């Protein structure tokens, strides 16, 4: 389903007088809600259904237990001198290019501008996230194979 079809669907729903429409096709789910007074779209969600990676693992270590979700906290005073590298998109964070490969970076790794730090999978596309700064990785803020949000901090880098 492309953007033009979604826009046409929104127009159709807003003119029909229906309060809410849910549509699922393949791995795309769309919910369109309209307001009662003006019949104009209020909120539109476009989601992709979670898809398990199709990468086979041979003798891979067991994944670490998932940590409880933690509310975002203001960075500590010590972290103020570091540069935060954030996710440019929603997706699944991967530290390695493949399950049998080593991670792109570790804590203590020296990085340069343009170095690949990780991969974020979004809609079955694997996007390499490159560093925009040079420095040393101080902290990796996301576990491997975890979902990430847009603008979520991924790494702390010491630029000195």
N, CA, C and O of each residue as an XYZ file, in Angstrom:
640
protein
N       0.861     -1.172      0.000
C       0.000      0.000      0.000
C       0.898      1.222      0.000
O       1.766      1.362      0.861
N       0.689      2.113     -0.973
C       1.548      3.291     -1.049
C       0.865      4.508     -0.423
O      -0.295      4.445     -0.018
N       1.596      5.599     -0.354
C       1.123      6.817      0.304
C      -0.142      7.361     -0.363
O      -1.048      7.824      0.330
N      -0.219      7.314     -1.668
C      -1.396      7.823     -2.392
C      -2.650      7.039     -1.997
O      -3.710      7.628     -1.783
N      -2.532      5.719     -1.902
C      -3.675      4.898     -1.508
C      -4.114      5.212     -0.079
O      -5.309      5.245      0.214
N      -3.144      5.443      0.810
C      -3.464      5.776      2.202
C      -4.182      7.118      2.268
O      -5.161      7.265      2.998
N      -3.696      8.104      1.503
C      -4.347      9.419      1.479
C      -5.778      9.315      0.945
O      -6.691      9.940      1.485
N      -5.968      8.540     -0.095
C      -7.321      8.357     -0.640
C      -8.233      7.671      0.373
O      -9.409      8.015      0.483
N      -7.699      6.709      1.110
C      -8.468      6.020      2.139
C      -8.879      6.994      3.244
O     -10.013      6.940      3.720
N      -7.983      7.872      3.653
C      -8.294      8.870      4.686
C      -9.421      9.788      4.211
O     -10.355     10.064      4.965
N      -9.338     10.258      2.973
C     -10.390     11.119      2.416
C     -11.728     10.389      2.378
O     -12.758     10.953      2.744
N     -11.710      9.143      1.938
C     -12.933      8.357      1.849
C     -13.565      8.180      3.222
O     -14.773      8.360      3.377
N     -12.753      7.829      4.223
C     -13.266      7.602      5.576
C     -13.814      8.902      6.157
O     -14.867      8.887      6.795
N     -13.124     10.032      5.952
C     -13.599     11.301      6.517
C     -14.919     11.744      5.881
O     -15.726     12.400      6.541
N     -15.150     11.403      4.628
C     -16.397     11.775      3.955
C     -17.534     10.798      4.227
O     -18.695     11.131      3.992
N     -17.226      9.598      4.718
C     -18.256      8.584      4.893
C     -19.046      8.721      6.191
O     -20.132      8.154      6.313
N     -18.512      9.474      7.171
C     -19.203      9.631      8.442
C     -18.903      8.514      9.426
O     -19.505      8.466     10.498
N     -18.001      7.627      9.094
C     -17.614      6.535      9.983
C     -16.631      7.077     11.015
O     -15.779      7.901     10.682
N     -16.739      6.621     12.269
C     -15.872      7.122     13.333
C     -14.477      6.506     13.289
O     -13.493      7.188     13.576
N     -14.377      5.220     12.931
C     -13.070      4.557     12.952
C     -13.048      3.418     11.950
O     -14.033      2.699     11.784
N     -11.896      3.261     11.274
C     -11.689      2.169     10.333
C     -10.328      1.556     10.612
O      -9.335      2.265     10.770
N     -10.293      0.222     10.670
C      -9.033     -0.500     10.820
C      -8.843     -1.363      9.588
O      -9.774     -2.030      9.136
N      -7.617     -1.348      9.039
C      -7.316     -2.105      7.832
C      -5.989     -2.824      8.030
O      -5.007     -2.224      8.467
N      -5.968     -4.112      7.705
C      -4.735     -4.895      7.775
C      -4.522     -5.548      6.430
O      -5.391     -6.261      5.927
N      -3.339     -5.296      5.839
C      -2.962     -5.961      4.600
C      -1.522     -6.411      4.747
O      -0.628     -5.580      4.905
N      -1.288     -7.687      4.698
C       0.076     -8.205      4.831
C       0.668     -7.820      6.162
O       0.153     -8.201      7.214
N       1.764     -7.056      6.121
C       2.435     -6.659      7.354
C       2.149     -5.199      7.721
O       2.850     -4.639      8.564
N       1.154     -4.580      7.119
C       0.819     -3.180      7.393
C      -0.541     -3.113      8.074
O      -1.505     -3.723      7.612
N      -0.614     -2.368      9.173
C      -1.873     -2.144      9.880
C      -2.138     -0.643      9.884
O      -1.250      0.146     10.208
N      -3.338     -0.252      9.530
C      -3.706      1.161      9.498
C      -4.985      1.352     10.300
O      -5.945      0.601     10.130
N      -5.002      2.361     11.177
C      -6.194      2.740     11.917
C      -6.456      4.205     11.628
O      -5.572      5.044     11.794
N      -7.665      4.511     11.198
C      -8.050      5.896     10.904
C      -9.253      6.233     11.772
O     -10.275      5.550     11.717
N      -9.129      7.294     12.578
C     -10.229      7.759     13.429
C     -10.615      9.159     12.981
O      -9.757      9.981     12.659
N     -11.915      9.419     12.963
C     -12.387     10.747     12.598
C     -13.157     11.346     13.763
O     -13.683     10.629     14.615
N     -13.214     12.688     13.786
C     -13.991     13.369     14.819
C     -15.438     13.405     14.387
O     -15.739     13.301     13.198
N     -16.328     13.551     15.336
C     -17.751     13.523     15.017
C     -18.247     14.836     14.434
O     -19.078     14.826     13.525
N     -17.745     15.991     14.946
C     -18.313     17.253     14.490
C     -17.940     17.610     13.066
O     -18.811     18.024     12.300
N     -16.682     17.466     12.679
C     -16.284     17.890     11.350
C     -15.985     16.745     10.404
O     -15.761     16.969      9.215
N     -15.977     15.544     10.903
C     -15.626     14.382     10.100
C     -14.287     14.549      9.393
O     -14.133     14.165      8.233
N     -13.311     15.132     10.110
C     -11.960     15.242      9.568
C     -11.079     14.259     10.325
O     -11.337     13.976     11.495
N     -10.050     13.737      9.680
C      -9.201     12.762     10.364
C      -8.569     13.365     11.607
O      -8.058     14.485     11.573
N      -8.605     12.621     12.701
C      -8.038     13.071     13.961
C      -6.648     12.482     14.145
O      -5.676     13.213     14.331
N      -6.558     11.168     14.095
C      -5.288     10.483     14.300
C      -5.172      9.383     13.256
O      -6.134      8.657     13.008
N      -4.015      9.257     12.653
C      -3.763      8.190     11.708
C      -2.518      7.450     12.151
O      -1.472      8.064     12.361
N      -2.620      6.140     12.296
C      -1.478      5.317     12.675
C      -1.142      4.397     11.515
O      -2.037      3.807     10.910
N       0.131      4.272     11.203
C       0.586      3.288     10.236
C       1.647      2.479     10.952
O       2.681      3.011     11.356
N       1.388      1.189     11.108
C       2.317      0.325     11.824
C       2.687     -0.849     10.947
O       1.904     -1.298     10.111
N       3.885     -1.331     11.153
C       4.293     -2.556     10.500
C       4.295     -3.649     11.559
O       4.773     -3.448     12.675
N       3.764     -4.785     11.204
C       3.710     -5.895     12.158
C       5.127     -6.384     12.427
O       5.959     -6.381     11.520
N       5.422     -6.810     13.677
C       6.768     -7.298     13.964
C       7.069     -8.545     13.151
O       6.243     -9.451     13.039
N       8.264     -8.572     12.590
C       8.673     -9.687     11.759
C       9.929    -10.293     12.367
O      10.888     -9.576     12.652
N       9.931    -11.594     12.565
C      11.108    -12.266     13.119
C      12.207    -12.279     12.068
O      11.927    -12.513     10.893
N      13.466    -12.029     12.470
C      14.560    -12.068     11.510
C      14.692    -13.472     10.911
O      14.478    -14.476     11.591
N      15.046    -13.517      9.630
C      15.144    -14.784      8.941
C      16.610    -15.215      8.864
O      17.001    -15.931      7.942
N      17.402    -14.787      9.816
C      18.824    -15.098      9.829
C      19.030    -16.308     10.736
O      18.612    -16.306     11.895
N      19.675    -17.337     10.200
C      19.892    -18.524     11.017
C      21.129    -18.321     11.876
O      22.116    -17.724     11.445
N      21.057    -18.826     13.096
C      22.178    -18.694     14.021
C      22.744    -20.081     14.297
O      21.998    -21.033     14.524
N      24.064    -20.183     14.275
C      24.727    -21.436     14.567
C      25.496    -21.260     15.868
O      26.407    -20.435     15.937
N      25.147    -22.015     16.890
C      25.804    -21.987     18.200
C      25.906    -20.574     18.752
O      26.943    -20.189     19.292
N      24.840    -19.806     18.620
C      24.834    -18.438     19.141
C      24.576    -18.489     20.637
O      23.829    -19.346     21.110
N      25.189    -17.573     21.390
C      24.927    -17.554     22.823
C      23.480    -17.161     23.087
O      22.862    -16.449     22.296
N      22.957    -17.633     24.199
C      21.579    -17.315     24.576
C      21.469    -15.818     24.838
O      22.358    -15.241     25.463
N      20.385    -15.168     24.368
C      20.237    -13.739     24.609
C      20.072    -13.456     26.101
O      19.521    -14.257     26.857
N      20.564    -12.302     26.487
C      20.445    -11.899     27.888
C      18.978    -11.627     28.200
O      18.238    -11.202     27.313
N      18.537    -11.859     29.434
C      17.143    -11.577     29.763
C      16.848    -10.091     29.563
O      17.684     -9.231     29.842
N      15.657     -9.815     29.080
C      15.283     -8.430     28.803
C      15.160     -7.646     30.106
O      14.588     -8.118     31.089
N      15.704     -6.459     30.081
C      15.620     -5.610     31.269
C      14.249     -4.953     31.305
O      13.614     -4.763     30.267
N      13.806     -4.615     32.481
C      12.518     -3.939     32.624
C      12.611     -2.567     31.977
O      13.649     -1.912     32.077
N      11.550     -2.117     31.313
C      11.601     -0.803     30.691
C      11.856      0.279     31.741
O      11.299      0.259     32.839
N      12.707      1.209     31.368
C      13.069      2.275     32.289
C      12.636      3.594     31.662
O      12.865      3.835     30.477
N      12.018      4.431     32.456
C      11.609      5.742     31.957
C      12.855      6.556     31.664
O      13.839      6.453     32.395
N      12.837      7.380     30.589
C      13.998      8.195     30.285
C      14.330      9.113     31.456
O      13.450      9.747     32.040
N      15.603      9.171     31.782
C      16.064      9.972     32.903
C      17.024     11.012     32.359
O      17.763     10.744     31.411
N      17.019     12.183     32.946
C      17.946     13.224     32.530
C      19.366     12.720     32.742
O      19.645     12.089     33.761
N      20.286     12.988     31.785
C      21.641     12.488     31.921
C      22.306     13.033     33.177
O      22.068     14.174     33.572
N      23.135     12.215     33.796
C      23.851     12.629     34.995
C      24.867     13.699     34.633
O      25.193     13.885     33.461
N      25.362     14.394     35.634
C      26.321     15.473     35.407
C      27.570     14.945     34.706
O      28.175     15.662     33.908
N      27.970     13.692     34.992
C      29.144     13.111     34.357
C      28.934     12.935     32.855
O      29.879     13.053     32.076
N      27.699     12.654     32.450
C      27.400     12.413     31.043
C      27.277     13.700     30.243
O      27.177     13.641     29.017
N      27.281     14.846     30.881
C      27.082     16.122     30.197
C      28.215     16.429     29.213
O      27.997     17.122     28.219
N      29.407     15.926     29.477
C      30.536     16.213     28.593
C      30.563     15.308     27.368
O      31.383     15.514     26.472
N      29.687     14.313     27.311
C      29.661     13.366     26.203
C      28.636     13.764     25.147
O      27.661     14.459     25.432
N      28.880     13.309     23.928
C      27.944     13.528     22.824
C      27.055     12.288     22.727
O      27.543     11.158     22.764
N      25.751     12.511     22.602
C      24.800     11.409     22.491
C      24.491     11.178     21.015
O      24.106     12.101     20.297
N      24.665      9.939     20.577
C      24.277      9.565     19.217
C      22.908      8.922     19.328
O      22.717      7.956     20.067
N      21.940      9.479     18.571
C      20.546      9.051     18.678
C      20.095      8.312     17.425
O      20.683      8.452     16.353
N      19.041      7.526     17.587
C      18.480      6.775     16.470
C      17.746      7.725     15.517
O      16.918      8.525     15.952
N      18.047      7.635     14.225
C      17.357      8.497     13.258
C      15.999      7.950     12.823
O      15.303      8.573     12.022
N      15.617      6.762     13.363
C      14.364      6.149     12.924
C      13.871      5.136     13.954
O      14.589      4.773     14.885
N      12.648      4.696     13.768
C      12.069      3.625     14.570
C      12.488      2.306     13.933
O      12.509      2.186     12.709
N      12.819      1.324     14.754
C      13.184      0.027     14.195
C      13.762     -0.888     15.250
O      13.532     -0.706     16.446
N      14.518     -1.877     14.794
C      15.186     -2.822     15.683
C      16.680     -2.581     15.602
O      17.259     -2.555     14.516
N      17.310     -2.403     16.777
C      18.728     -2.085     16.896
C      19.559     -3.362     16.870
O      19.289     -4.300     17.618
N      20.569     -3.394     16.008
C      21.502     -4.515     15.955
C      22.926     -3.987     16.082
O      23.314     -3.062     15.369
N      23.703     -4.574     16.989
C      25.094     -4.161     17.183
C      26.023     -4.818     16.175
O      27.145     -4.351     15.980
N      25.571     -5.912     15.516
C      26.424     -6.683     14.616
C      25.835     -6.680     13.212
O      24.620     -6.569     13.048
N      26.701     -6.803     12.183
C      26.186     -6.883     10.812
C      25.491     -8.208     10.520
O      24.650     -8.285      9.625
N      25.841     -9.253     11.274
C      25.213    -10.575     11.133
C      25.395    -11.305     12.461
O      26.294    -10.963     13.229
N      24.562    -12.299     12.745
C      24.651    -12.984     14.037
C      26.015    -13.621     14.320
O      26.430    -13.706     15.476
N      26.710    -14.066     13.272
C      28.000    -14.724     13.471
C      29.187    -13.764     13.377
O      30.335    -14.203     13.434
N      28.932    -12.478     13.235
C      29.999    -11.474     13.135
C      30.191    -10.775     14.474
O      29.350    -10.874     15.367
N      31.307    -10.069     14.602
C      31.558     -9.315     15.837
C      30.842     -7.960     15.763
O      30.539     -7.481     14.670
N      30.568     -7.335     16.928
C      29.874     -6.040     16.932
C      30.663     -4.959     16.196
O      31.891     -5.009     16.123
N      29.941     -3.989     15.655
C      30.589     -2.871     14.973
C      31.520     -2.130     15.932
O      32.665     -1.840     15.587
N      31.026     -1.821     17.142
C      31.826     -1.095     18.136
C      31.573     -1.681     19.523
O      30.535     -2.291     19.778
N      32.535     -1.485     20.400
C      32.439     -1.887     21.798
C      32.707     -0.647     22.646
O      33.161      0.373     22.128
N      32.429     -0.731     23.944
C      32.792      0.353     24.846
C      34.312      0.459     24.814
O      35.013     -0.541     24.970
N      34.818      1.673     24.613
C      36.259      1.898     24.519
C      36.759      1.982     23.089
O      37.906      2.370     22.867
N      35.922      1.626     22.097
C      36.330      1.699     20.693
C      36.513      3.160     20.283
O      35.724      4.026     20.661
N      37.557      3.418     19.513
C      37.769      4.746     18.955
C      37.072      4.784     17.603
O      37.272      3.902     16.768
N      36.249      5.813     17.390
C      35.483      5.922     16.145
C      35.836      7.222     15.441
O      36.286      8.182     16.065
N      35.626      7.235     14.148
C      35.818      8.430     13.342
C      34.519      8.797     12.665
O      33.578      8.005     12.618
N      34.478      9.999     12.145
C      33.277     10.452     11.438
C      33.042      9.537     10.233
O      33.947      9.320      9.428
N      31.827      9.006     10.115
C      31.475      8.126      9.008
C      31.606      6.646      9.320
O      31.207      5.816      8.503
N      32.157      6.284     10.486
C      32.257      4.878     10.873
C      30.867      4.319     11.181
O      30.039      5.006     11.778
N      30.610      3.067     10.771
C      29.325      2.419     11.057
C      29.327      1.982     12.510
O      30.245      1.294     12.957
N      28.287      2.384     13.255
C      28.174      2.073     14.676
C      27.231      0.913     14.942
O      27.452      0.125     15.862
N      26.171      0.805     14.132
C      25.156     -0.217     14.341
C      24.275     -0.282     13.104
O      24.499      0.424     12.121
N      23.269     -1.144     13.177
C      22.277     -1.253     12.105
C      20.904     -1.135     12.754
O      20.661     -1.721     13.809
N      20.005     -0.376     12.125
C      18.618     -0.310     12.575
C      17.753     -0.846     11.442
O      17.748     -0.318     10.330
N      17.018     -1.917     11.760
C      16.128     -2.508     10.764
C      14.776     -1.830     10.856
O      14.169     -1.764     11.924
N      14.313     -1.328      9.723
C      12.994     -0.704      9.654
C      12.311     -1.193      8.383
O      12.823     -1.002      7.280
N      11.169     -1.817      8.543
C      10.375     -2.312      7.414
C      11.207     -3.237      6.507
O      11.181     -3.108      5.283
N      11.930     -4.155      7.118
C      12.744     -5.162      6.439
C      13.949     -4.576      5.707
O      14.575     -5.266      4.901
N      14.281     -3.319      5.976
C      15.487     -2.700      5.414
C      16.479     -2.493      6.540
O      16.119     -1.989      7.604
N      17.727     -2.879      6.315
C      18.774     -2.729      7.314
C      19.554     -1.457      7.008
O      20.251     -1.374      5.997
N      19.431     -0.464      7.895
C      20.046      0.840      7.699
C      21.270      0.976      8.589
O      21.169      0.891      9.813
N      22.442      1.189      7.963
C      23.661      1.382      8.732
C      23.643      2.783      9.340
O      23.389      3.766      8.645
N      23.912      2.865     10.636
C      23.953      4.151     11.319
C      25.422      4.535     11.461
O      26.204      3.841     12.111
N      25.778      5.656     10.839
C      27.157      6.116     10.841
C      27.350      7.221     11.860
O      26.428      7.977     12.166
N      28.565      7.302     12.380
C      28.899      8.334     13.352
C      29.053      9.682     12.663
O      29.615      9.773     11.571
N      28.553     10.718     13.305
C      28.728     12.072     12.796
C      29.830     12.802     13.551
O      30.121     13.965     13.269
N      30.452     12.100     14.531
C      31.519     12.690     15.330
C      32.658     11.677     15.471
O      32.482     10.481     15.239
N      33.824     12.188     15.856
C      34.958     11.328     16.179
C      35.113     11.296     17.685
O      34.770     12.259     18.371
N      35.627     10.193     18.198
C      35.831     10.099     19.635
C      35.923      8.662     20.080
O      36.285      7.777     19.304
N      35.589      8.432     21.349
C      35.658      7.095     21.937
C      34.295      6.739     22.516
O      33.676      7.548     23.207
N      33.827      5.513     22.229
C      32.548      5.033     22.767
C      32.692      4.866     24.271
O      33.542      4.107     24.738
N      31.857      5.578     25.035
C      31.891      5.512     26.488
C      30.823      4.550     27.002
O      31.041      3.829     27.975
N      29.663      4.547     26.336
C      28.565      3.724     26.811
C      27.657      3.361     25.644
O      27.384      4.188     24.775
N      27.189      2.105     25.635
C      26.188      1.651     24.670
C      24.882      1.569     25.445
O      24.769      0.796     26.396
N      23.899      2.361     25.041
C      22.675      2.550     25.822
C      21.536      1.599     25.468
O      20.504      1.603     26.140
N      21.703      0.779     24.418
C      20.623     -0.100     23.959
C      21.161     -1.522     23.820
O      22.280     -1.723     23.346
N      20.368     -2.503     24.232
C      20.740     -3.906     24.077
C      20.559     -4.334     22.631
O      19.708     -3.807     21.914
N      21.374     -5.302     22.211
C      21.283     -5.844     20.864
C      19.899     -6.452     20.633
O      19.340     -7.086     21.528
N      19.356     -6.261     19.449
C      18.059     -6.782     19.007
C      16.888     -6.184     19.785
O      15.851     -6.828     19.943
N      17.056     -4.950     20.271
C      15.986     -4.263     20.997
C      15.285     -3.274     20.083
O      15.916     -2.710     19.188
N      13.996     -3.053     20.290
C      13.315     -2.019     19.513
C      13.781     -0.639     19.973
O      14.014     -0.415     21.161
N      13.913      0.279     19.020
C      14.291      1.656     19.339
C      13.294      2.616     18.718
O      12.658      2.312     17.709
N      13.170      3.772     19.333
C      12.280      4.827     18.868
C      13.092      5.897     18.145
O      14.316      5.945     18.270
N      12.415      6.744     17.397
C      13.071      7.881     16.767
C      13.669      8.773     17.851
O      13.006      9.069     18.845
N      14.896      9.196     17.669
C      15.593     10.128     18.560
C      15.957      9.499     19.908
O      16.296     10.222     20.845
N      15.893      8.172     20.025
C      16.295      7.501     21.265
C      17.818      7.446     21.327
O      18.456      7.079     20.340
N      18.413      7.802     22.462
C      19.868      7.737     22.599
C      20.370      6.290     22.440
O      19.820      5.359     23.028
N      21.431      6.131     21.629
C      22.015      4.811     21.391
C      23.401      4.672     22.004
O      23.722      3.648     22.607
N      24.225      5.715     21.844
C      25.623      5.669     22.302
C      25.993      6.985     22.957
O      25.446      8.034     22.618
N      26.936      6.923     23.911
C      27.584      8.118     24.452
C      29.009      8.098     23.954
O      29.701      7.087     24.070
N      29.460      9.231     23.390
C      30.796      9.339     22.803
C      31.555     10.461     23.484
O      31.031     11.560     23.665
N      32.802     10.174     23.864
C      33.695     11.190     24.423
C      34.469     11.787     23.257
O      35.319     11.112     22.677
N      34.190     13.044     22.901
C      34.827     13.634     21.722
C      36.290     14.032     21.958
O      36.983     14.358     20.994
N      36.782     14.017     23.196
C      38.158     14.479     23.447
C      39.196     13.456     23.068
O      40.392     13.704     23.222
